[in-house]
Amino acid sequence: MATVTTPTEEDVRLFRNAAGTVTPVKQNQVRIPRRRPAPVPLQRLADESHVIDEMAAGTADADGLETGEELLYRRNGLQDRQFRKLKTGQLSIQMELDLHGLNVSAAKQRVADFLGHCRTEGKYCVRIIHGKGLGSPNREPVLKRHLGHWLQQRKDVLAFCSARPVDGGTGAVYVLLRKAN
């Protein structure tokens, strides 16, 4: 066990001369900011690598490639506030259609029937799940590309956008319909 010794007056005087004038510290804790590492988009990197491999092998179909993952369309005259609510999922989804497992022609007819039914029922905010194309032969979102085109052609569609991740992300769209008169 260590023995405790009391400093002599000479030791105290030497210490005070060496230390000089001191100012008391107001805070005795130091906060060290933690820097989080930047997130690494692993899925996007894997997707880009896959596309590059396909292009190098010559198996990629240039007409089938999308320029972006998200669908986004807005008809002229739609208020910014209403479009923002649609994009952020603040509008209540009143009906839903799932196109999984359908071919293009069956999906087109089902979308037309669904949107017509929504109009007659007075529904103006709906979700259409088209999938991400992972079950397609080339693992590309065939229905997604067609759905964007079909929706733009309809006069009763005011806007559409890819859903929030919790509602299907880039595998689904929110659709804002013109209210029936």
C-alpha positions in Angstrom: 0.0 0.0 0.0 1.3 3.5 -0.9 2.2 5.8 1.9 0.8 9.4 1.9 3.3 12.1 2.6 2.4 15.7 3.2 4.4 18.2 1.0 6.7 20.5 2.8 6.4 24.3 2.7 9.4 24.4 0.3 7.7 21.9 -2.0 4.5 23.9 -2.1 6.4 27.2 -2.8 8.4 25.6 -5.6 5.2 24.2 -7.2 3.4 27.5 -7.0 6.4 29.3 -8.6 6.5 26.7 -11.4 2.7 26.7 -12.0 2.4 30.5 -12.0 -0.9 32.2 -12.0 -3.8 29.9 -12.9 -7.4 30.5 -14.0 -10.0 28.1 -12.7 -11.6 26.0 -15.4 -15.4 26.6 -15.7 -16.1 23.1 -17.2 -14.1 20.0 -16.5 -15.5 18.0 -19.4 -14.5 18.2 -23.0 -16.9 17.1 -25.7 -15.2 15.5 -28.7 -17.5 15.7 -31.7 -17.9 12.3 -33.4 -17.9 12.2 -37.1 -19.9 9.5 -38.6 -18.5 7.9 -41.8 -20.3 8.8 -44.9 -22.9 6.1 -45.9 -21.9 3.8 -48.7 -24.7 3.1 -51.2 -24.0 -0.6 -51.6 -27.1 -1.4 -53.6 -26.6 1.4 -56.1 -22.9 0.4 -56.5 -24.0 -3.2 -57.2 -26.6 -2.1 -59.7 -24.2 0.2 -61.5 -21.6 -2.6 -61.6 -24.2 -5.0 -63.0 -25.2 -2.5 -65.7 -21.5 -2.0 -66.7 -21.0 -5.8 -66.9 -24.1 -6.1 -69.1 -23.0 -3.3 -71.4 -19.5 -4.7 -71.7 -20.9 -8.2 -72.5 -23.3 -6.6 -75.1 -26.4 -8.0 -73.4 -27.9 -4.7 -72.4 -30.9 -3.5 -74.4 -30.5 0.3 -74.8 -34.2 0.9 -75.3 -35.0 -1.0 -72.1 -32.7 1.1 -69.9 -34.2 3.7 -67.6 -32.6 7.0 -67.1 -33.6 7.0 -63.4 -35.2 4.9 -60.8 -38.0 7.1 -59.7 -41.2 7.9 -61.6 -42.3 11.5 -61.4 -44.9 13.3 -63.4 -46.9 16.5 -62.8 -49.6 18.0 -65.0 -49.5 21.7 -65.5 -51.7 23.6 -63.1 -51.3 21.3 -60.2 -50.5 23.3 -57.0 -47.0 22.9 -55.6 -48.4 22.1 -52.1 -50.6 19.3 -53.4 -47.8 17.8 -55.4 -45.5 18.0 -52.4 -48.1 16.2 -50.3 -48.3 13.4 -52.8 -44.5 13.0 -53.0 -44.2 12.9 -49.2 -47.0 10.4 -48.7 -49.2 12.9 -46.7 -52.3 12.1 -48.8 -54.3 9.1 -47.6 -54.2 6.2 -50.0 -57.8 5.4 -50.8 -57.4 2.3 -53.1 -54.6 0.1 -54.2 -53.8 -2.1 -57.3 -51.1 -4.8 -57.4 -49.8 -5.7 -60.8 -47.4 -8.4 -59.7 -47.4 -11.5 -62.0 -49.3 -9.7 -64.9 -48.0 -9.3 -68.4 -48.0 -5.9 -70.2 -51.4 -6.3 -71.9 -53.2 -7.6 -68.9 -51.6 -4.9 -66.7 -52.7 -2.2 -69.1 -56.3 -3.4 -69.0 -56.2 -3.8 -65.2 -54.9 -0.2 -64.8 -57.5 1.2 -67.0 -60.3 -0.6 -65.2 -58.9 0.3 -61.8 -58.6 4.0 -62.6 -62.1 4.1 -64.1 -63.5 2.4 -60.9 -61.6 4.9 -58.7 -63.2 7.8 -60.6 -66.7 6.4 -60.2 -66.1 5.8 -56.5 -64.8 9.3 -56.0 -61.3 8.2 -55.0 -58.5 10.6 -55.9 -55.3 9.3 -54.3 -54.4 5.7 -55.1 -51.3 3.5 -55.1 -50.3 1.1 -57.9 -47.8 -1.5 -57.2 -45.9 -2.5 -60.3 -42.9 -4.2 -58.8 -39.2 -3.7 -59.3 -38.9 -6.2 -62.2 -36.8 -8.7 -60.2 -38.9 -11.6 -61.5 -38.7 -10.4 -65.2 -36.5 -12.3 -67.6 -33.9 -9.5 -67.8 -34.6 -8.4 -64.2 -35.8 -5.1 -65.5 -39.0 -3.2 -64.4 -41.0 -3.7 -67.6 -44.4 -2.8 -66.1 -42.9 0.3 -64.4 -41.8 1.8 -67.7 -45.1 1.1 -69.3 -47.1 2.3 -66.4 -45.4 5.7 -66.4 -46.4 6.1 -70.1 -50.0 4.9 -69.6 -50.6 7.3 -66.7 -49.3 10.3 -68.6 -51.7 9.6 -71.4 -54.8 9.8 -69.1 -56.5 13.1 -68.7 -57.8 12.1 -65.3 -54.3 11.7 -63.9 -53.0 14.9 -62.4 -49.7 13.6 -61.1 -47.8 10.5 -60.0 -44.6 9.7 -58.3 -42.7 6.8 -56.8 -43.9 5.8 -53.4 -42.0 6.2 -50.1 -39.9 3.2 -49.1 -42.5 2.1 -46.5 -45.1 2.0 -49.3 -43.1 0.1 -51.9 -40.4 2.6 -52.9 -39.5 2.5 -56.6 -41.7 -0.6 -56.9 -44.9 1.4 -56.5 -46.4 4.8 -57.5 -48.8 7.2 -55.8 -51.3 8.5 -58.3 -53.3 11.7 -57.9 -56.6 11.7 -59.9 -58.8 14.6 -60.9 -61.8 14.7 -58.6 -65.0 13.7 -60.3 -67.4 16.6 -60.9 
